[in-house]
């Protein structure tokens, strides 16, 4: 989750946060953060009447406009990766009419409400668990490479590398550039997007796989028509950040389920199935609760999750569209990694 406060909150906690969900978990968090009476702002498509539109109604088109909806109901739809916010339009065209905002990953909204301490703590957890983390994009071409760090306000140049002279002129210039670039990337963490036109980027990734396999594991290729800063902008515009979010979220889901089955095989600190997980939460032993998306809306599961969070446990929601979620469904749809083993 990306979160930015529009301006300092008032003493009573009232104010506006701009939020961008990056995963299914973030949409689930938003389903708890948005409540009845909150005002949610977003850009959506609406039919906007112009001065002559009534004379040519058949040519009316929907245009992107920013509206504010006073929330009456929130519905989390994990199966389709969407959060629906129902309410009455209080800002923008068609004031007074009902409208539904369909919020998906990468979709920016603003929420205006009185933020309680428990709400801010949930928001902090969602931001801290961001699947993006710090993303770097490398624009590479013959003779030059630029490394950019992706910030919320845009790409920030970290370093520019060019073919050297002197000693480097005596060896293969491309290899020299690749070596310098790998040294630079060894100093950063998180995903690395390698972008640019042509085949230089593929050659660099091949070089990285043989010279620095751990760094290469974090790399993702993005083909662009432009080079330099233009390649960075094009890669972002083509949705590379969304691809990273999806890949990292799936990797996270695989890892957590691998750990569940590892502990089951070792008769370790793990619980699975509604009854066992409920008991673990009641004992305060649950460290991470893993829930299949299909069960999130059930009252029993929702209460279980709330109790787990209140006791400091983390919560991971898995999509049953993917293999980790299907494996979890085979265990009853819910499991928990425990702080300690419960005697039975």
N, C-alpha and C positions, 0 to 999 in steps of 0.2 A: 504494500500500500504506500502510495505517496500522499503526504498530507502537508498542506501549507495553510497557516492561519492568515486570513485576509487582513486582519488588523488585531491589535492586542484585545483579548477578551475583557469584558467588563468585570467588575468585582464579583458580580453574581454568576459569572461564568457564561453570560450570554455573548454570542458572537458567531462568526462564520469561518468554516474550514473548507478549503478546496481539497477534494479527495479524488484519487485515481486508483481504483482497484486493479491489481495485477494478477490475481489468481482467484480460484474458487473460494479459498479460505477468506480472501478479502471481501468477496461478495457476501459471504456468511457473516463476517464481522459487521458489514454495513447493515445487514438485516436486523442487527441488535442496536446499532448506533442511531438509526433513523426511526423515530417514534411518531405517534399520532400528534398532530399539531406543529411538527417541524416544517420549515419551509425548505424545499429542495430546488435548487436552480440547475438548469442544464440547457444545452443547445439541442433543439429538436426540430423536426420538420413540421411546419404548420402552413395552412393556406392563408396568406396575407392579402387582404383586399387593397387594391390600389384605387386611385380616383376614378378610373374608367373600367374597373374590373366587372362591375355589375352589368355592363353592356356586352361583355364577352366572357360570360361565365364558363363557357366550354373550354376556354384557354387558360383557366386558372391553374397555377402550378404551386406545389408546396416548396417553401423556402426555409433554410435554416434560421431559426430565431432563438433567442434566449428567453426562457420562461421560468417563472417560479411557481411551484406547486405546493400548496399546503397539504401535507400528508394526512390521509385518512386510513391508509392500509399499506403494509409492506408485505411482499410475497417473494420468498426465496425459491428459485427454481433450479436446483443444482443439476438436474438431468440435462438441461439445455444451457447451463452456465449463464444464468441471467437473474437479475433482481428487478422486480417490478414495484414501482412506487405509484400508488393511486392517490388522486387528490383533486382539489379544485385550483384552477389557475388564479393566482393572486397578483402576478406580475407578467406583463407582456400582452400579446394579442389574445382575444377571446377570454378576457377576464370573467370569472364566474362559471366557466364551463369546466367539466371534468376532463381529466387527461391522465394518461399513464406514461410514466417514464420507464423505458426498458434499459436498465443499466447493465453493461457488460464490461469485461476486462478492457482496460485502456480507455474507458469512457469517463471523462471528467465531470464531476458534479460538485456543487457547493451546498453545504448543509448549514442552515442558520437555526440555532437552538440554544437552550441553556445547557451548557456542557457540565455535567457532574464529574466529580473526581473519578468515579468508576468508568465513565465514558472515556475520559482522557487516558486512563490506564489501558483500556482496551485498544484505543487508537495507537498508543505507544507500542503495544505488543504487535499490532498488525504492521506498523512501520518497521519495527526491529526485525520482523520475520520476512521482510520484503524479499521476493525471489529474484529481483533484479540485482540487489546489492549495488556494487560499483561496476559499471560496464565501460570498457574501453573499446574504441574503434580505431583500427589501424588502416590508414589509406596508403597503400603501397604500389609503387610503379618502378620502372627502371630508373635507378639513380637516386631515388628519394622515397622516404617513408615518413609519415606523420602520425603521431599517436595522440588521440583525443580522449578525454574523459567525459562521459555523458552526465551532464548536470540537468536538473529540472528546468533550468532556464535556457539550456542549449549546450552544444558541444564546446568543451574547453580544451585548447591545445596544450598538450603536456610537453612534447618534444618534437623537433624536426631533425631528421637524419638525412645526410647526403653522402654521396660517394666521396671518400677522402682522397688525399694525395700522398706523395712520399711513399712510405712502405706499402700502404694499401694499394697503390697503383701497380705494385709488382705482383699482386695476386689477383685472383678473379674478383672483379669489382662487385658483382652481384652477391657472391658469398660473403664478402666483407660487409656489405650492407645488411645482409641477413643476420650475421653474427652480432653486429651492433644493435639491431632491432631486438633480437632475443635477449640481450643483456638488459635492454630498457624494459622489456615486458616481464623479466624476472623480478622487477621491483614493484609490480602492481599485482593486485589480487582480483578475483572475479572473472567473469566471461570476457573474452576478447573476440571482437568481430574483425575479420580481415577482409577489407573491401578494396575494390578497384576494378578497372577494365583489364581485359587480356588475361594472360596466364601467369603473370608474375606472382600474384597472390597464392595461386595453387602451388607454385614452386617453393614459395616461402613456407607454406604449411608442411609440405613434404620435408623440407630441410629441418623444420622444427620437430617433426615426429622422430627424426633420426638423431637430432642433436639435443633436444630438450623435450622428451615425451610428456613430462608432467605439465609443462606449459602448453604443449600442443593439445592436450586433452580439454583445455579451456577455450579452444578456438572454434569459431564458426565462420564459414565462408559466405560472402555476400557479393554477388556479381553486379557491377554498376557500369554505366556508360561514361560517367565522369571520373575524374581523379582528384586527389587532394581533398580539400574541404568539401567540394561538390560531391565526392564519393560518400563522405560521411552523411551529408544531408540526404542524398538519394537512398542510402541504406536504411536510414531511419524512416524516411517516407515510404519505403517499400515494406515496412512492418517488421524489421529485423528484431526490434526490442520485444515485440509480441512473441516472435519465435523463441527468443531466449527465455522469456517467462514461461512459456509452455514446456520447453525442454527441461528447464530447471525444476519446475513444479513436478513433472513426471519423474524426474530423477529422484526428487525428494520422496515421492510416493513409493517408488521402488525400494529405496533405502530403508524407509520406516517399516515396510512390510517384510523385507528381508530380515530385519532385526527381530520382528515379531516371531517369525518362523524359526529363526536361530535360537531364540530363547525357549520356544516350545520344545524344540529338539533337545535342548540341554536341561529341560525341566527347570527353567530359570524364572526370573522375576517378570512374569507376564500374566495377563488375564485376557480371556476372550469369551465372547458371548455376553448377552445383556446381564445375566445374573452374576457372573464372575466380575465383570467390570463394575457393576453397581456396588458390589461388596468391596472392591478395591478402593473405590472413591469414598465410601463410607469410612474405611479405615484410614483414609488420607494417604494411601500408598501410591496412588496413580500419579505418574510424572507426565506422561503424554497419553491422551485419549485419542484413538483413531476411529473415525466414524464414516460409514458409507453414506454417500449423498442421499440415497433413497430413504434413509431413516431419520435424517435431520429434522424433518417437519413433524415427526411423531412426538406427541406430548411427553411420553416416557423418556425418549432419547433427549429431547430438548431440556428436560429437567435434569437429566444426568449430566449433560454438558455444562449447564449453569452451575451445578454443584461442584463439578470438577474444576471449573475456572475459579470459583470462589475459594477453593482450597489451594490454588496456585498451580494447577496442572495446565499443560499446554493442550491444544486441541488441533487435530489435523483432519480435514474433510477430504475424503478420496472420491473421485469420480468412478462410478461403476462402469463407465464406458471404456476404461482402460484396465489392463491386466491386474495391477495392484488392487484396485477396487473390487475386481471380481474375486480375487483371492480372499479379501476381507469379507466379502459376502458369504463365502464358504465357511467362515468362522462365526457366522451369526450377524455380520454387519457391524460389529463393534469390537475393539480390542484395546488394550492399554499396556504400555510399557511402565513397569513399576519401579519405585525407588528401592523397594526391598520385597523379598518374596513373602507371601502370606502363607502361614502354616495352615494346612488343611487336615 
